[in-house]
């Protein structure tokens, strides 16, 4: 009899596919985050660019979540990887032939965000079914380590590739990587559960009502989702400010930003390895989660007041703590939610996250035109501490059972 293992054929393939597409994704996202501010020198336009790219994430998840629950989700994942590979290849050829255009970049970002929002719902909904029973902790640890590890390696490389080759060739290579990932994913074999009944408009509306009703009855989940939406929205806005600060400070610049980012993700990778080997006890998960969120906010507020060496130390510590938070939250929440409700609730999360990100990126971008960046980030961190007190600490009795629940209790 074979010994149970995390590394089944399905899990291995989805991990390989995620790594392949992640390599290009990290490089492409890093370059796009810099190029808009670099070309416009405006935190508002950089924030506007980022916010517009989240419009599809605000609309499509709610419209399509019920549909995804009624069909197999792996074909969506494979098809969207193929489509995105083609789109990135076309965008790369455009960039090689023409100069920067803010309008063209926004249109491309909008289209990619539309396909990406559907992909994320499908991926998050099917991923738990690719993890062998009894290995949820390790599976989500591996998942949460992939992008930090790739980012640690690819961010400095991406800055060099951008300077040497420009955004066009990076986009073309990313397109090729997505096509390769899709080929790997065609080898996954999975019998997926589907919601009962055939799809029609009445069923669609009823499914959404059921999804929202379930969430409204789960006060702990609701408090967590709202707090995460705020923190992620703020984090996206802060990210634009960080790029502006490094770009406009002569002693820093793009290369130091890439090193700074890589060190943070080195911390995430190390922490992920430790979490894989020594998972956090369920009894201590909620306390650890709160500790990480509060520490993250404090370290963010102090970051830009430090010399560069201490900035790197700050980011390394934050990276180590952050991956622990992501791992225990993802594994707890996704095993807590019933499989037939997962796509609906993941869609709601995507909807709220996108709305929050759009609002905070625009507001923070505007404030960045008037308020010194270091003071603005400090004020935002104080705001986050207040949010965590009211939404997380004061709702402990509702949230902690989510972290305590065993997977087999579903």
PyMOL commands that set and color helices and strands:
alter all, ss='L'
color gray80, all
select helices_A, chain A and resi 9-40+43-52+55-69+74-97+102-130+136-165+167-185+201-217+219-248+254-277+282-305+308-336+339-368+373-391+393-404+407-409
alter helices_A, ss='H'
color red, helices_A
deselect
rebuild
show_as cartoon
